[in-house]
């Protein structure tokens, strides 16, 4: 697809993009110089939990002005990516961490000048205990709830036995069959969505939004939500390789949102998979070549370019070519580049330098591009920034740009080279990845536990401190006919063992491995679909214990109860508290009010005010 859009219409409707838009908008600022990071990938529960991203803030904030994270609202038990959300206002404890950890992370990045982008999933929503029972929540002195009249009448729940029938209007976009499609023509749905967006900005501190599955509802509603909440940045996932289709969605929002540049992504895929770098360019009206995608004409301000994302990375759309060269092309083009976390982790030093070059030259989303060479083996272009210019070459060609020599090379790698006479500022941070190899986002103790005997649906959820999980004051009892108690770990709850076996388990290296107090034992991972009998357990004398599972050294420890810094929460008899503050973890207790609690940490007792 190299100029299949309707040129006559485009000349009329798109000309304003290059003349500058001065009306207030909540899409993407003109001449924006920042680079964005998608700070997660599919099933990245361990790698991108909030505490881990917080620990990386000093590094990541040096290269990225914006970081997009997964939807942070509670979306049900077990590991999930948040794309079938249940809670919007009252519960932001997700598979990536607690609400307190989320707030701390957002605050830390904000201090360092980096904004966090929320993944806003409002096309669809899940019920709490059935298909349609969305929770009733309170925020800002108001009650927020969506009933069955806010579910599209075309949603598949209409044919589901035993479920309430939707009475909303037909869907204004594509159907999503994983949850209930919301009727965005409904005034109450709109009011909930507008204030959810406001909550994310004003309450949690997000800087802007990434709207999920915007094909599911008309673009006019994104305009309504942005004009009400006023995010600094907004980008929609309109998953389509057609320039016309994505441009039409941007127009439908009244240019109140940018869009991910899927046309750019597919052009890059094709260029590298075919070995034909002419696919990296399209002809703009007038016949001049420009980098392919939305950025080639009309919409560079509203284009967020990317090589892969969490969805494309795991399906047939995954980029399979030279990742570093593709990122060089993206980072040396207009639009706002969004670097994918796995690419950054693998090519950390190269991408850091590419970002340093872009920032030093002052490239921005409206930077002018003069394509110098476009053939099968070479893309070369001069790109103008606010503080200078660069020339980028992609491909196996050894061609050099006129007026530049080897001393002007500021970045290079396999099949790419960049020249500039501008002084390149910025550091390279070559850090080792501190994440343990196997680090589940949640861990549950299961076994001969008093009150939870080998229960898959109600095991003991362990508390994460650093890279070690703890379960404290646990009573283990021997079953009838046994002299020892047995235990192991699961990473997800389930109604039965079949459900649990679909997740990883952690257990002993040998069957019924004996473990004694204070003598850690090796812990091994039993991957998905290992049945219950194949995952070995530890054997310990019956008693009351603290149990630890360290992922720094893959060791399990059993200790006398109360010896590992246990925190007890003791209510002041005259005052109730809304949150238990357990060693920095804010645990919600909806039955009580804010106030004071006495907190015991080991032998230390203190009074803490819980706001």
N, C-alpha and C positions, 0 to 999 in steps of 0.2 A: 504494500500500500504506500504509494509515493506521491500522491496528489489526487486522491480520490474524493476530496471534499468538494463541496459545491462552491466554486470560486466566486461566482457572482454574488451570492448571499454573503460570503465571508468578507468580501471587500467592504460591504456596507456595515455589517455587524461587528467586525473585529478591528476596524481601523483605530478605534479608540485605545486599544491596548498599548500601542506604541506612542501615542500622544500623551499618555499619562492620565490616571484617574485620580481626581482630587476629592471626589465625594467620599464620605466616611464609609469604610467597608471593614469587614471582619474576616477577610480572606487571607491575604499575605501582603505584607508591605512592599511598596515599590522599591526596587534596587536593594532588596534584602540580601545581605552578604552571608548569613549564617548557614551552617551545615547541620543537618538533622541526623540523629542516630535512631534506628529501630532497635531499642534496647532489649529485645527478646526474640525468641523463635518458638516454634511449636514444641510443647512439652519442656520448656526451659525452666521448670519450676525450681531446680536447684541453682542453676547458673545465674538466674536473674531475680532471685528473691530480693525484696526491698532492702534488707540489710546488706546484701552483697553489693547491690548497685550503690548504696550509700558509701560503702567502703571504697568504691572506685571513683567517687565524685571528684577528687583532686586531679585524677588523670583525665577522665572523660570530659570534664568541663573545660579543659584546655583546648579541645578540638571540636566540641559539639555545642551549639547554642541551644538546641532543642533535643530532647530525648522522648521518644514515644514509648509508652509502657502499656501492658495489657490492661483491660478493664479491671478496675480494682474492687468492684462491688461483689458481695457474697453471691455465689452462683451455685450453691449446693455443696454437699460433703464430697470428700475425695478430691483428687487432683482434677482440675478443669481449667481451661484457658479463659473462662469468663465470657464466652460468646453466647451463652444461654442464661442471661442474668436474671436474678430474682429481686435483689434489693438495689435501690437507687440512693436513698437518703440515709438510712439508719444503720447500715451494716457494711463496712468496707474492710472486713477481714476475709481475705481471699487466699487462694492457693499459693500466692507469692508473699504473704506475710500479713501481719496485723494492721489495723487502721493506724495505730500509733506509729508503727514502723513506716507506713506509707507517708504519714504526715512529716515524720522526721526526714525521710528521704527527699520529699518535695522541698522542704525548708532548706536542707543542706545545699541542694543544687541551686536554689534561688539565691542563696548567699553568694554563690560562686558565679552567678550571672547566667545560669542555664535554666531554661524553662522546661517543665515536664508537660508532655502532651497526653491527654486522657484518651483512652479508646472508648468512644461513646457508642454503645450498642442500644439503639432505640427503635430499630426496625421491628424487633421482636422481643419477647420476654417470656420467662418461664414462671409457672406457679410454684408455690412452696411445697404443697403436698399433693396437688393434682395439676391438671393441665392449665387451669384458669384462675387459681386462687392467688392472685398477686397480693403481696403484703400491704397492709395499711401502715403508713409511716408518717412520722411527724418531723417537720423541720421549719424553722423560722416562724414558729407559733401557729403553723397550719398543718392540717392533715392531708396527706397525699395518697390517693388510691385510684386504681383503674379497674373497672368492672367489666363484665362480659360485653357491655355496649361499646367498649373501647377496643374490642377484638374484631378484626375484619370478618365479615360474613362469609368470605370465601376461604377462610382458614380451615385446615383439615380437621380441626376439632369438631366441626359441625357434623361430621360423620362418625365420631368416636363414641362408642357405647359407654354409658355411665358418666359422661362429661357434660358440663353445661354448654348450652348452645350460644354461639356468638351472635350478637345482634347489630354489630357495627356495619358501616358501609363496605362495599367491595374494596379490595386492595388497590392502591394507586400505583403499585409497582409489582415486582416479581414476588412470588410466594417463597417463604422459607419454611421448610417442613420440620425444623428441629425445635421450634418453639412457636408461641402464638404471635401472629402478625398483628401489630397494632394499627388501629385505624387513625391515621394522622389527620383525617378530616374532622375528627371529633374534638370539640373545644376542650373537654377535660383532658384528653390525651395530650393535646398541644400545651395546656397549662402545666401538666406534669413534666413534659419534656423540657419546656422553657425553664422551669425552676430547677429541674435536675441539672441542667447545664449551668445555671447560676450557682447552684450548690457546689459543683465541681470547682468552679473558679473561686468563689468567695469563701467557701467553708474549707475545702481541702487544699486550695492554693495552686491548682493547675493553671498553666499559662494559656492553653488552647486545646483544641479538639481534633481527633481523627475520628470521623464518622464511619462506622462500619456499615457495609452492605447498603450503600445509598441507592442501588438499583431497586431496593424493596419499597421505596416510597418516593413520591414526587419531590424534585429538588426545591420546590417553592417552600417546603416546610423547613428545610435547612436554613433558608433565608429568614424565616420567622424566628427560629431558635437563636440564630446568631445575632440578629438585630436586637433581640431581647436581652441576651446574656452578655454580649459584647466581648467575645474572646479576642485575644491578640492575634491568634493564628487559628485557622480552620482548614482542614483538608479532608476530602471525602474519598472513600474507596468506591469509585464507579468502575468496576472491573470490566473493561471492554478495550479491545485493541484498536477500535475505530476512533480516529481523530474526531470525526463528526459527532459521534455519540458522547464522548467525554466533554467536548466543547459545548454541546447542547445542554449537558447537565450543569456545567458552570454557569451558562446563561440562565438556566432555570432558577438558579440560586440568586439571580440578580448580581452575579459576581461577588457574592458574599461568602464564597468558599473557594479555595483552591481544590485541585484534584490530583490524585496520584497519576503520574504520566505512564499509564499502561501502554499507549502507543510507542513511547520511547523504549520501554522494557522489551516489548516484542521485537522492535527493530534491532536492538542490541543482541537479543537472543539469535535472531536470524543472521546477523552479520558474522557473529563468531562461530555459529554452528555450520554455516555454509562456506566460511572462508572468504566471503566477499564483503569487503569493508565499504563498498559503495552503499550498502544497506544502512550505514550510519548517517547518511544524508538524505534529505528530501528537498525537493524544489519548492521554495516559497513563491507566492505570486510575484511575477516579475522575472522569474527564471533563475534567481540566485540560490545556490545550495546553502542549506543550513543543517545543523544537527537534527536528526529525525525526532519526531514526536510532537507533543503539544508545543514544545519549545521552538519548533522551527518557524512558527508564525502565529501571531495573534494572542497567545496565552502563556508566554514564558513566566510572567509574574504569577500566574495561577497554576503552574506546573511543579509538582514535587516529583523529581526523577528518582528512579531506583533501579537496582540490578536484580534484586530478589527481595521477597518478604516472607513472612512466616507461612503463608499459604503456598506461594509459588515454589518455595524452596523444597517442598515435600511432594510435589506432583509433577505432571508432565511438562509444566512450564518452567521448571528449574533451569537456571543458567548453568551451562556446562562448559563454558569456554574459559578464557584467561581472565580470572577474577580481577587481578591487579590492573591489567590493561583496561578492562571494562570500567573499573572505578576511576581510572585516570581520565577516560573519556567523559564520564559523568561529572567528575569534579572540575573539569576544564570546559564545562558547557554552561549556558544559562539555565534558568530554573533554580529550584532549591533542591540540592542533592540530599537523599536520605540513604545513608550507609547502613547496610545490614549487619547486625552484630556478629554472626559467624564469619563474615568476610573480614570484619575488623579484627577479630581475635586471631584469624589465620595470617592476615597480612598487616599486622598492627603497625610496624615501623613504616611500611610503604604508604599506608593510608594516612598515617599521621603527617608524613612529609607532603603528601598531596594536599591535605587540608591546610598545612602551613603555607604552601605555595598559593593556593586559592585566596587565603586570607591576606597574605602579604601583597599580592597584586590587586586585591580588592574586587575580585569577580563577584557578580551579584546576579539576581534572577533576570535582569534585563540586559546583561552584558552583550555587546555587539560581537558577532562572529564573522570572520572573513575566511571561508574555506579555501585553502591554497591548493590542496591536492585531494582528489577523491578517486581512487581506483581500487582494484581488488585487493591489493597488498598494502595500501597506505591511505590513511585519513590524516591530513595535516591542516591545522587551522590556527589563525591568529585570533586571540580573544582579548577583548579590552576590559580592563578593570578600572576602578576608581583611582588606583595609585600607580598604574603601569599596565603593561600587556605581557602576555605569554604566548608562546607557540607550542602546541601539543602535536605530537605525532603518534599515531596508533598503527601497529602493523610491523611487518618484517622488513620494510623498506629502510635503507640507510640514508635516505634523502635528508638533507639539512636545510633549514630555512635561511634565506638570504639575510645577511646582516648579523647572523649569530654564529658563534664559535663554540668549541668544546667548553671553554671557560664559562659560558653562559648556561650550561646545563644545570638545572636546579633539582631535577628529579628524573630518575630513569629506572627501568626494570625490564622484565621480559616483554618485548614487543610494545614498549612505550618509551617516550622521551619527551621532556619538557624543557624549554629554554625560556629565560627571562633575564632582563637586565635590572630588574627590581631586586633590592636586598630582601632575602627571604628570612623572616623572623619566626621564632617558635622552636620548641624543643622536641626531641624524640624521647619518648619514655618507653624503654624496653623492659617491661615487667613480666615476671612469671605469673601465671594464673594460679591464684591461691586456693581455688576451689578444690576440695577433695574429689577424688575420682568418682565416688559413689556417694551422693548426698541427696537423699529424698527430701522433698519439701515438707512431708509429714511422716511421722513414724508412730506406730501404735504397738503397745505391749500386749501380747496375747499369751494365754496359758492357764495354769491352775491358779487363777486370781480370784480372791474372795469377792463374790458378787458379780464376777464377769468370767465365768469358767469357760475358757476357749470360745468366747463369744465373738463372732465375726462382725456383728452389727453394733456392739457396744464395747470395743476393746478400750484400753487405757491410752488416751492420746498423750504422747510425751512432749515435754517442753524443750525447745531448742535454745541452747546457750552457747554462743560461738559455733563450733562445729560438732558439738556434743549434745545428744538428746538425753533427757532425764525423765524418769518416772519415780516419784518419791512416796514414802510411806505406803508401800504396796505389800499387802499380805498374800503370801503364796502358801497354799495348802496342798498336801498330797491327796490324790484321789484314792478312793477305796481300793485296798489291795496294793497300794504303792507306798514306798518309803520316801521318795523324793517328789518335789514339785518340778514342773517343767515349764519352760517359756521360750518364746522366740518373738520376732517382730514382723508386722505387715505394714505396707505403705498406703493401703486404702481400706476403708470399711466396706462391708457388703452384707447382703441379706443371708448369704451362705458361702460355703467354701468355693463354689464355682465362680462367684463374683470376685472373691479375694484372689483366686488363682490367676486372674487377669492382670494382676499387678505384681511388682517385684516383692520379694520377701527377703528377710535377713535372718540368718540363724547360725548355729554352731558348725564348726568344721567337720565334726563327726556326730553320729547319732547319739543322743542323750549324753553329750559331753559334760563331764562333771565340772562345776565351777564353785569356788569357795569365796568367802568374804575377803575382799581386798586383793584378790589375785585375778587380774583381767585375763580374759580368754579371747582367742581369735574369733572374729565375726566374718562371715562370708555372705555374698549376695546370691540368692536363688532367683533367677530372672523369671519374667512373665511365663505363665502356664506351667510352672512346676507345681505339682499337686501337693496337698497338705502332708501326705506321708513322706514325700521326698525331701522336704525342707527340715533339716535336723534342728532339734531343740537342745537347750542346756538343761542339766539336772542340778538342782540345788536343794539343800535341806529346807524343810518348811520353816517359815519365819516371816518377819516384817522387814522390808529392805528398801533402800534406794538403789535403782538400777540405772546404769549409764550405757550409752552406745556412742562411742567416739568414732567419727569419720575422718579424723586426722590420722589415726593409726589402725582403724578397723578393729577396735577392741571393745569388748563388753565387760563391764564391771558390776559386781554386786557388793553393796556396802550396808553397814548397819543403818537402820532407818534414822534420819535426821542428821547424818554426818556429812552430807554433800551440799551444805549451804541452803537447806530447805527454807522456803518462805511460807509462813502461815499467815492467813488473813483473819484477824480477830476484830469483829465489829465493835465500835464504841456503842455501848448499850443504848445510848440516848440519841445516836445519830446514824442515819443510814447512808450508804454510798452507792452511786450509780456504777462505779467501776472498781474492780479489785485491781490493785497495782502490784503484780507479782514480778519482782525483780525486773522492772522495766517493761513488763508486758501488760498492757491495759486490757483487762478482760471484762466484757460487758455483762452487767447484771440488770436486766430490764425491770426487775421487781422493786428496785430501791432507788433512792434519790441521791443527788450529789451531797457530799458532806465530808466526814473524816473517818478514816480507818486506822487502826493500830496494826502495824506491819512488823512481824517477827522474821528476821533473817538470821538463821542460825541462832546464836545466843543474844543477838542485838534486837532490841525492841524500839520502834520509833513510831511517832504519830505522823501520818501523811494526810495532807488535804487533797482530796480528789475532786477536780473541777468537772 
